[in-house]
């Protein structure tokens, strides 16, 4: 589906291109993946393993993750995410309450994997739909996990039922690498976001988009809202 997007500046890689041989798709199913070394993998876990695996197949210093329901509505340059030689890391302090059970499991898993102190709540948030990492830090994270557990990092994480790649990386930077990470923290999110699962009418979409600020470069309308992209694509192009 994406091959036609490839050109001299864009390389398209399939998931199978970067995963180890022992992880395979379940034939005739979109529900998960077969692992010959761990329990079967849910798509959610597989997606996170892919993000971490990217560091081994690219040579660029900065890795950027952009969710598929994000649209750029203004010109963007990664240089805007570099200050004094350091790369932006999204970190919103005191934003995750302890009552959020799913997030709490992710923080507990990351603390256990990294052998770092338990997180105090409200915890910092490292999760977003436009996130930048440093490639060398990802490689250091993998080496750290392999030294700690005496097996491949991907086996360790594939055997962990609940975890978040963004929280794992964020806590690794904060508690293990610290000043050596080469990151600066940024609490501002440079986009307009709609997280609700409730569909919007065209007028509601217009009202939502009216809140876009001059500093916003993206708009995210969650795919979980079930709104066809065609319904608001023209409105986004008008902003651009």
C-alpha positions in Angstrom: 0.0 0.0 0.0 2.8 2.4 0.8 5.4 1.5 -1.9 4.3 4.3 -4.2 5.4 6.8 -1.5 9.0 5.7 -1.9 11.4 8.0 -3.8 15.0 9.3 -3.6 14.2 10.8 -0.1 11.9 8.2 1.3 12.6 4.5 2.0 9.6 2.3 2.7 10.3 -0.7 5.0 7.9 -3.5 5.9 7.6 -4.7 9.4 9.1 -8.0 8.4 12.2 -6.2 7.1 13.3 -5.3 10.7 12.0 -8.0 12.9 14.0 -11.2 13.8 13.1 -14.3 11.9 11.4 -15.9 14.9 8.6 -13.4 14.8 6.0 -14.1 12.1 2.5 -13.1 11.1 -0.3 -15.4 12.1 -1.5 -16.7 8.7 -4.9 -15.3 7.6 -5.2 -13.2 10.7 -4.7 -9.6 11.7 -5.0 -10.3 15.4 -1.4 -11.0 16.3 2.0 -12.5 15.6 3.6 -15.8 16.2 6.8 -15.8 18.3 9.0 -18.9 18.4 10.8 -17.7 21.5 8.0 -16.1 23.6 4.2 -16.2 23.9 2.3 -14.9 20.8 2.5 -11.2 20.4 -0.4 -8.7 20.3 -0.3 -6.1 17.6 0.1 -3.4 20.3 3.3 -5.0 21.6 4.5 -5.8 18.1 4.1 -2.1 17.1 6.3 -1.0 20.0 9.0 -3.6 19.2 9.1 -2.2 15.6 9.6 1.3 16.9 12.6 0.3 19.0 14.0 -1.9 16.1 14.1 1.0 13.7 17.3 2.2 15.4 19.1 -0.7 14.0 18.2 -0.2 10.3 18.6 3.6 9.9 21.7 5.8 10.2 20.0 9.2 11.0 20.7 10.6 14.5 17.1 11.5 15.3 14.1 9.2 15.1 10.7 10.8 14.8 7.4 9.0 15.4 4.3 10.4 13.9 0.9 8.6 14.4 -1.1 7.7 11.4 -4.0 10.0 12.4 -1.8 13.1 12.5 -1.8 15.6 9.7 0.9 18.3 9.2 -0.8 21.6 8.5 2.3 23.9 8.6 5.8 23.4 7.3 8.0 21.4 9.7 11.7 21.1 10.2 13.4 18.8 12.7 15.9 21.6 13.3 13.1 23.3 15.3 13.4 20.4 17.8 17.1 21.0 18.4 18.4 23.5 20.9 22.1 24.0 21.7 22.9 20.6 20.2 20.3 18.8 22.2 17.2 17.0 20.9 13.6 17.7 22.1 12.0 15.0 24.3 8.4 15.5 25.0 7.9 15.3 28.8 4.8 16.8 30.5 5.4 16.8 34.2 2.8 15.8 36.8 0.2 14.9 34.2 -0.5 11.1 34.8 -2.5 10.4 37.9 -2.0 7.2 39.8 -5.7 6.3 39.3 -5.0 5.6 35.6 -4.5 1.9 36.0 -3.2 1.2 32.4 -0.6 3.9 32.7 0.4 2.7 36.2 1.1 -0.7 34.8 3.3 0.8 32.1 5.3 2.8 34.7 5.7 -0.2 37.0 6.9 -2.4 34.1 9.4 0.3 33.0 10.8 0.7 36.5 11.2 -3.1 36.9 12.8 -3.4 33.5 15.3 -0.6 34.2 15.7 -1.3 37.9 15.0 2.4 38.7 13.0 3.9 41.5 9.2 3.6 41.5 7.5 6.5 39.8 5.7 9.0 42.1 2.3 10.2 41.0 1.2 12.3 39.3 3.9 11.0 36.9 5.5 12.7 33.9 4.0 11.9 30.5 6.3 10.9 27.6 3.5 9.6 25.3 2.4 11.6 22.2 1.6 11.5 18.5 4.7 13.4 17.5 7.7 12.2 19.4 11.5 12.5 18.9 14.2 10.2 20.2 18.0 9.9 19.7 19.0 6.8 17.8 22.1 6.2 20.0 20.0 6.3 23.1 17.8 3.6 21.8 20.8 1.4 21.1 22.1 2.1 24.7 18.7 1.1 26.0 18.9 -2.3 24.2 22.4 -2.9 25.5 21.3 -2.0 29.0 18.4 -4.5 28.8 20.6 -7.3 27.4 23.2 -6.8 30.1 20.6 -6.8 32.8 18.6 -9.9 31.7 21.4 -11.8 29.8 19.3 -12.3 26.7 18.3 -10.3 23.7 16.3 -7.1 24.4 13.5 -8.1 22.1 13.0 -11.4 23.9 12.8 -9.5 27.2 10.2 -7.0 26.0 8.3 -9.6 23.9 7.9 -11.6 27.2 6.6 -8.5 29.0 2.8 -8.3 28.8 2.2 -4.6 29.5 4.6 -1.8 28.7 4.9 1.4 26.8 7.9 2.2 24.5 7.6 6.0 25.2 7.6 5.5 29.0 10.4 3.0 28.8 12.6 5.3 26.8 11.6 8.4 28.8 12.5 6.8 32.2 15.7 5.4 30.7 16.7 8.9 29.7 15.6 10.4 33.0 17.0 7.9 35.5 19.8 6.1 33.6 21.3 8.4 31.0 20.4 11.6 32.7 22.6 14.5 31.4 24.4 12.2 29.0 21.2 11.6 27.0 21.5 14.8 24.9 17.9 15.7 25.3 16.0 18.8 26.5 12.5 18.4 28.0 9.6 20.1 26.3 6.2 20.3 27.9 4.5 22.1 25.0 2.8 19.9 22.4 3.0 21.4 19.0 -0.4 20.3 17.7 -4.2 20.4 18.1 -5.5 17.1 19.3 -8.9 15.4 19.4 -8.9 12.2 21.6 -12.6 11.5 22.0 -14.2 8.5 20.4 -17.3 10.5 19.6 -17.8 11.4 15.9 -18.0 15.1 15.0 -20.3 16.7 12.5 -18.8 19.0 9.9 -19.7 22.1 12.0 -18.1 20.5 15.1 -15.0 19.8 13.1 -14.9 23.4 12.0 -15.3 24.6 15.6 -12.5 22.2 16.7 -10.1 23.4 14.0 -10.9 27.0 14.9 -8.8 26.5 18.1 -5.6 25.9 16.1 -2.8 28.2 17.3 0.0 29.8 15.3 2.5 27.5 17.0 0.7 24.4 16.0 2.1 22.4 13.1 -0.1 19.3 13.3 -3.7 18.4 13.8 -4.7 15.0 15.2 -8.3 13.6 15.1 -8.2 10.2 16.6 -9.1 7.4 14.3 -11.1 5.9 17.1 -13.7 8.6 16.5 -14.6 6.9 13.3 -14.6 10.0 11.2 -13.6 9.4 7.5 -10.5 11.5 6.6 -12.3 12.7 3.5 -14.8 14.5 5.8 -12.2 16.9 7.0 -9.3 16.7 4.6 -10.5 19.8 2.7 -10.7 21.7 5.9 -7.1 20.8 6.8 -5.9 21.8 3.4 -7.6 25.2 3.9 -5.5 25.7 7.1 -2.3 24.8 5.3 
